Amino acid sequence: MSVNPRRQFLARSAALAAATALIPGEVFGQAPGRKLGVALCGLGSLSTNQIAPALLKTRNCRLAGIVTGTPSKAAEWKQKYGLSDNSIYDYKTMGRMSDNKDIDIVYVVTPNALHLEHALAAAAAGKHVFCEKPMEITVKRCQEMVDALKKAGRMLGVGYRCQFEPNHLECVRLAREKVLGDVKVIDANFGFAIGDPAQWRLKRELAGGGALMDVGIYCLQTTRMLTGEDPIWINAAEVKTDAVKFKEVDETISWQTKFPGGVVTNCVSTYAANGLTGFRAATTRGSFGLEPAYFYGGNRGKRSDGPEINFPPTDQFAVELEDFADCIINKRPTKVSGEMGLQDVKYLTAIYESIKKGRPVSLA
C-alpha cells in the first residue's frame, strides 16, 4: 500500500500535538459563565483530529453543532459528542441556525473556494465566523466576507494559529525588541510531497491555487509578523516538474519580497518535497529562527547567541478559539481579523501576478 505523504505529514503533526497537548482546565480553567457554542462547518481531518478535541480544552467555548454533507459523519459525530438532532445541519440548511441560540460561532473548515458561501450563510443566521486560512481565493471574495460580517454586526476571524504559538511570539519579540540587532533578511520555507492526485487541494476551482495557498501563506505570515509591516515589492518564479499532477495548481514557488523598513525575504512553498518546515531571520548581530516552525506541536528553534527557543507547548487550536471567544465576550478586536486575511490574499495574488508577468510587482 502506498503512503500518502500529506496524511503522514498531518499524522506527525497530530502526534506531536497529542504528546504535548494541554490538560483540560490546566491553563484555561473553568468558564465564568455560558460557554460560546461553536458549530464546525466541514468535518474533514482538521476538524476531526485537531479542532473538535481542542474545543474540549477551552474555557469559553464548546462544540455546539456541526455542518456536513455526509450523513454517516453526522451520525458518528452525534454519538461521539452527544449532539442533538437540531444542532446538526447540512450546507443547504445552515439558515436554520438562526433559531439555534446555542450556536454563537461558525468555524468554516471547508475547501478554500467555499469559505465565502458558508461564511455568508453563517452571517445571515446571525453568527460570528472563524474561517480557516486562506480566507478565500480572491481579494474580491475576501472583501465580500468582510462586508457581510460587518453588516451583520458579527465578528470575523481567520485561523492563523501561529499568531498564538509561544515560539513564534518569542521570535516576534526578538525582532521587535532588536535583541540581536535589526532584522535584515528572512528565509521562510514550508512544503511537503503531496499525495492523492484526486484531492481537492489540486483542483483550482476549490483550492484557488496549490502549495502557495495551502502552506506558502504560513511563510508570508511569518515575514509580516517579524517585520510588523506589509510588503512593498514582490518577485516570484514557479517550477513545475509534474505537469499532469499539477495541471491546475502550482507545485513549487519561490518568491522574494521587500519591506518598507529594509527587510528582504526569500520564501519557498512546495508540494514536491518534504523537509521544508522552518524560518530563519538574519540580523545585524546574529540570527534566530524555528525548525520546525509550522507543526501543530513540537515547534522549536535557536538563537545564534546560545539560548534555545523552546517554550512549553500549547494546543494552538484551543488557544486561537479561546482568544476569539474572549474577543466576542469582551467586545475587543481580534488580531487575526478578516482584514488581515484579505491582505494576505492580496499578497498571494501579487505572487501569482509576478509569475504570470515574468517580472516584479510593486505594491507601494
N, C-alpha and C positions, 0 to 999 in steps of 0.2 A: 504493500500500500504506500502511495506517495505521501510525503509530508507537506502539509500546507504551511508555507513559511509565515504567512500573516497570523494564522492560528497559533503557530509555535511562538511567534513574537508576542502575541497578546497573552498566551498562556504563561510565558516567562514573566511578563509584567504583572499579571494577576497573581502569580505565585509569590513574587516579591512583595506585592501589596498585602496579600493574606498573611505573610510571615511577619509583617511589620504593622499590621492594622491596629487602629485604636481600639481599646476595650470600651464597649458602650458605657457611657457615663463617666469614663475616666477623665476626659477633658471637658466635654460639653455639659456634663451634669444633667439635671432634670429640667424639663421645660417649665418656665414660670407660669404658663397658662396654656390655653389651647394651642396645640401644635398646628402649624400650617399644613394643609393637605396638599400633597404633590401627586399629580397624575403623570405617569410616564407614557409618552406618545411614541410608540415604536419599541418593540420588545426584542431587539437583537442582542448580540453578545455584550455590548456595553451596558445596556440596561440590566441584563440578567446577571452578569458577573461583577459589575462594579457599582452601578448607581443604586439599584434596589438594596443590596447589602449595606451600602453607605448610609442610606436613609435610616437604617436601624440604629445608627450611631449618633444621630443628630439630636440636639436639644430642642430645636424649634420647628422641625418639620417631620412628616411621616408619609409613607405611601398611602394614598387615599383613592387611587384609581388607575386604570390602565386604558390605553387605546391601542388596539391591534386589529389587523385584518385576518388573523389566523385563529379560528375558533379553538383549536387544540391548545394554543398558548393561553387563551383566555381562561380555559378550564384549569390548566395547570397553575397559573398564577392565582386564580381564585382560591384554589385549595391551599396553596403554599402560604399565601399571605392573608387568608381569611377575609377576602374581599366580598362585598355584597354584589348582587346582580346589578343594582342601579349605579355601581361605580365602574362598570365595565362598558367600554364604548368601542365602536369601530370608527374608521375615518369619516364615514358619512353621517355618524350620529353625534359628533362632538358638540353640536349645538345644544344637545340636551344637558350639557354640563352647567348651563345657566341655572338649572333647577337644583343643582347639587352644591349646597353650601359647605360641604366638607372639603371640596377641592378649591384651593386658592391659587395654585401654581401649576402650569402645564410645562413639563420638561420635554422639549421636542428633540427626539433622538432618531429621526428618520433620515433617509438619504438627503444630501445637501439641497437638491433642487425641489424638495418637498417641504422645506422648512417654512417658507412663506405661507403656503397653503394652510399648514397646520397651525402656525402662529396666528394667522388671521382668524381661523376658527376659534382658537382659544380666546383671543381678544374679544371677539364678538360675543363670547359666552361670559365675558367679564372677568377673565382670569389673567393673572400675571404670567409672563412667559420667560422661561430659561431655555436657551437654544444652544445646541451643540455647535461647535465650530466646524467648518467655516459657517458664518451666519447664513449666507445664501451664495448663489453662484454669480450674481451680478450686483453692481452698485445700486442699480435701479430697484432691484428686488429687496435689497437691504433697506433702502430708504422707505419703500412701501411698508416694510415691517415696523420700522421706527415710527413712522407716521401713524400707523394703525394703533400701536400700543399707546402712543401719546393721546390720540383721540379718545381711546377707551379709558384713559386715566389709569393705566396699569403700567407696571414696571417691566422692563425688558433687560435681560442679562444674557451674556454669552459664556459658554463653558470653557473659559481659559483657566484650567486647573493650575497651571504653573504660576499664575499670578498669586497663588496662595501657598505655594510649596516653599518650605523654610529654606532650603538650599538656594533656590532661585532668589528668594528675598534677600538672603545674605549677599549674594553676588550683586544685586541691585545696590545694597548698602555700600559694598566695596567700591562700586563705580561712582555713586553719587557723593560719597564722602572722600573720594580720591585717596583711599588708604594706601594704594600702591602707585599713586600718581594719576595723571589723566589717562583715560582710556583712549587709545588711538586706532586700534584695529580689532575687529571681532570676526572670528570664524565660527560659523554655526552650521551643523550638518545633521540631517535626520533622514533615515530611509531603511528599507528592508526589501528583500526579494519577495514580491507579491505572488500569491499562488493562483487559485482558481480563475481562469481567464473569463469565466461567465459572470463573475460577481459584479454588483452594481458599481463598485468603485472604478471599473474600467469602462463604464458607459457614460459618455459625455452628457447625455440627456439627464442623467440622475446625479452625476458627480460634479459636473461643470468643468472638470479638469482631473489630472491624475495626481502624481505624488506631491506636486506643489500645493494643491488644495488640501490634501489629506495631512501630510506631515511637514511640508515646507512652511506652512503657516506657523508652526512652532518656532522655526528659525527666525522668521520675520518678527514674531512676538518677542523673542529674546533680544534682538537688536533694538527694538523700540523700548523694551523695559530697561535695558542697561544704559541707553543714551538719554532716555526721557524725552526723546524728540521724534519727529516724523521725517522720513527720508525725503531728500530733495532731488535725487538723481538715481536712476536705476539702469543697469545694463545687464542683459541676460542672454544665455545661449542654451539650446536644448540638444541633447544627444538621444537618439532612439536606435537601439540595437535589435529590437524585435518589432518590426513594423506590423506584424499580424496581431500580436497580443496587445500592443499599444497603438492600434489603429486610430482609436478615438481620443485618447488622452496622452498626456506627457509621461515619459518614462523617467528621464533624468534631466534636471535643470540646474544650472549653476548661475548665480547672479551676484552682482556687486551693487552696493548702494553707498551713497554719500549722505551724511547728516549735516545739519547747519553748523554744529559745533566742531566739525572737522573730522569726526569719526568716519572711517570707511569700513565696510563689511564684505566678507566673502561667504556665500552660503551655497549649500548643495542639498537638493531633495531628490530622492530616487526610489523607484520601485524595482530596481535591478540588482541591488546588493545589500547584504547585511553588514552590520558593524558601524554604521554612521548614527551615533546617538548622543552627541555632545556639542559643547561650545567652549571657546577659549577667548578671553579678552586680553590683548596685549596692551600694556600700559607704559608710561614713561619710566617706571621703576621696577617693572616685572610683569607678572601675568596672573590670571586666576581663571577658573572655569570648572565645569562639571562634566564628568564622563562616568556613567551615563547621566543624561540630563532630563530625559523626557519619558522615563518609565513611570508606571503607576506607583512604584515603590522602589527603594534601593538607590535613588539618585545620590550622588556624592561627587566631591571634587577636591581640588587643592589650590593653594596659593604658592607662588614662587618663593615667598619668604618663609615657608615652612609649614604653617598650620593647615590641617585638613579642613575641608568644608564638608561636614558630615553630621547634620543636625538630626535629632530624633525624628523618625518618620511620622507622617500623618496619613490618614486616608484623604487623598486630595479631593475626592468627590464629596465626602462628608463635609469637609471644610468649606468648599465653594457653595454648597447648598445651605449650610448653616449661615454663611455670610449673607447670601441672597435673602434668606428668610428674615434675618436681622434687619436688613435694609428695608424690607416691607414693613416690619413691625415698628421700627423706629423712624420710618419715613426719611431715610437718608439715601443719597445716590449710591448706586453700585459702581465700583471701579471697573467692572467688566461690562460696560454699557453697550447698548446697541450701536451707539456712535463709534465706539472702539471697533466693534465687529465690522461696521461699514467701512471704516478707514482701512482695515486690513484687507478687505476685498478690493478696495481701490488700488492698493499697492500690488496685490497679486495680479490684478488686471493689467497693471502697468508692466509687470514682468512678462506676461504673455504678449503685450503690445511690443515690447522691446525685441522679443524673439521674432515676432511677425515682421517687424520693420527692419530688423538686422542692424539696429543702432540704439544708442542710449535714449532714454526717455527722461525729460526734465519734469519735475513735479513742483518746482519753486513757484 
